[in-house]
Amino acid sequence: MRPGSLRESSAEDSRAFAEDNPGAVLREIRKELGLTLADVSQRTGMPVSTLSKAETGKMSLSYEKLLRISRGLDIDITRLFSTAAAPPAVRRAATGRRSITLAGEGPSIRTATYNYVYPSADLLHKTLNPMIIDIKVRSIEDFGELMRHPGEEYALVLEGQCEFYCDLYAPSLLNTGDSIYFDGAMGHGYVAVGEGPCRILSVCSANQADLKSALHPIDGED
């Protein structure tokens, strides 16, 4: 190994990690500005522990937190996102995994706000977790605390109408066939509109354990 190659390799690895992770980008910017985690905490109002976990890739940062960081450090928020081209796709052997869930089947969980049915529950360690949700609550006042979970979520209205509430945007009316994609760490909730039933298909990138930890089942179900 030629002199300095280890140092150069380490620097390249650091840059690659930063390009794929806003938290790692934050670390590079913080060092560039000569700031400590405590300095960034004071400027943004975010706990040092949260910033540390974000920088080491142990916690994702919601858009709201990235906005607070950009304002606190007086930088453009786009600096916290990768602009690098995606690496070439790697062809992998097919695993043969598949799961069929017939209509009306699948384990279910009932909460005060939603009734959940989990398709493909037999597959473990899924990259995506689909849920069919019947929305029961018809008022945001009756919803309670908004839900939060790691990862991202996509929802498609299968039947009826609902309003989508979240931390950072005004409520949005979604009709049958409409869909929404959003950051799951942002507080969010669906509220049925009108007298008829409302059903949505939700697909989350969070793992099943994280999703279920955000639920409060009733009737002793879990």
N, C-alpha and C positions, 0 to 999 in steps of 0.2 A: 504493500500500500504506500503510495507516494505521500510525502509530508503534506499535512494539511487536508488530506482527503477525508479523514474522519470528521474534521470540523466542518468541511464543506457539505458532506453528506448530512450531518446533523442540521445544518442550516436549511438544506433543501427539504428535509422531513418536516421541519418546523413550518416552513412556508406552505407546504402541501396541506398540513393539518389546518393551518389558518385559513386557507382558501375554502375548505369544506365546512368550517365551523365558525359561526359568528363569535362564539366565546373565545376561541383561539385568536381571532382577529382582534378582539378587544384587548387581549393580553399584549399583542404586538404594538397596538396603538398606545396602550398604557405605558409600556416601556419606552416607546418613542418620545412620549411626553414627560418622562421621568417621574411618573406618579406611582404611588403605592396603592394597594387594594383599599386601604383606609382612606386615601385621598379620593378615590373614585366613589367610595361609599358616601363620603361627605357631600360630594358634588351631585350625586344621583338620588340619595336617600334610600339606596338599596343595601341590604346587609352584606357585610364582608363575606360571610359564608356563602351567600347566593352567588356573588361575583366569582369567588374562588371555584365553586362547583361548575359554573358556566365556562370559565377559562380552561378547566381541565376536562371538559366534555362530559361531566357527570350530570348536567342539567341543561335542558334546552331553554332558550330565551324567547319569550313571547314578543310579538311586535310592540306591545306596550312598553316592555322593559327595554327593548332596543331603542325605542324612541326616547325614553328617559336617559339612557346612556348617551345617545347622540347629543341631546340638549345639554346634559351635564358636562360633557367634554367639549362642547362647541364644535362638533364635527358633523359632516353630512351623514345621514343614516345609511346611505348607499355604501359607505366605506366598510360597514359591518357585514356586507354580503359578498359572496364570491362572484367574481367576474371571469374566472378561469373557465376554459372550455372543458366540457365533460370528458373524462378519459374514455378511450375506446372500450366498447362493450366486450366483456369476456364471455365466450360461449361456455355454458356449463351443461353437464349431462342432465337430462330430464330425470326428476326424482320419481315420477309416476304418481305423485300425491293427487288425490281428488276426493271429493265428498259430495254426495247428492242428498239434499234434504227435501222430502216430499212436502207438498202443501199441507199446512196444519200441524206439521211435526217440528221437533226441536225443543230443547229445554227452555223454560220460561222463567222470568222473574217479574214479580209485580211490585211496583212502588206506588207512592201516593200520586205521582205525576204521570208515570208511564207504565205500560205493560210491555215487557221485552220478550222476544223470541230470538234464540241464537241458532242460526243455520250453521252447518258444518262444525258443530261443537265437538265432533269426534277427532278433528285434526288438532294436534298440539303444536305450540310454537309457531302459530301463523304470523305472517308478515302483516296481514290485514284482518280485522275482526268485523264481520258483518252483523248487523242487528236489524230486525224488523220491529218497529216501535209503534204501538198504538198510544196516541197522546190523549190522556184523560183530563188534564188540567185545562181550564178555559179562562184563566185570568192570571196575569203575571203576579198579582198580589197573592194568589194562592200557591204560586210555584215554590216560594221559599228561596233559599240560597241558590244562585246559579251554579251550574256544574262546571268542573274543570278537570282536565286529564292531559297527560302527555300526548305528544304527537299531533296529527292533523285529522280532520273529520270531513267526510263528504256525506251529504244527505239529499235524497230524492223523495219528493212527495208522491206517494203511490195512490192516495185517496184523500179527498177532502181538501181543507185549507188549514194553514197554520201560520202563526207569526213567530219569527225568529228574533229572539232578544239576545243581546250580548253587551259586554262592557264598553266597547269603543264605538258602536254604531247605533243609529236609530233603529227601532223595530222594522223588520221587513216582512211583508205579506208574501207567502209562498202558496201558489195554487198547485193543483194536480199536474205533475209533469215538470214543475220547477225544481231547481236544485241549488245547493249552496256548498261551498268548500271553504274551510276556515281553520284557524289555529285553535286546537283543542284546549290549550292552556288559558285561552281567553274565556272568562265566565260566559256561559251561554245556556239557553233553554228554549224549548219549543212549546207553544201554547196553541191549542186547537181553536179554530174560529168557526162560528156557526153552530147549528144543532146536530149536524151529521157527524159520523165518525171521521177520524183523521189518522192516517197511517203513513209512516215514512220508512224508507230503507236508509240506514245509517251505516257507513263503512269507516272504521277508525284504524289508524296506524298504531295506536297504543296497544299494549298487550292486554290480554283478558283480565289479568289480576289488577292492573291499574284501573281498568274500566269498572270492574265490579267493586273496587274499593270506594268509588265515588257514589255508589248506590246505597239506598236505604230500603231494603226489602220489607214487605209487610207479610202478614200471615205466616211468619216463621220461614219464609222461603229464602234460599241463598244459592 
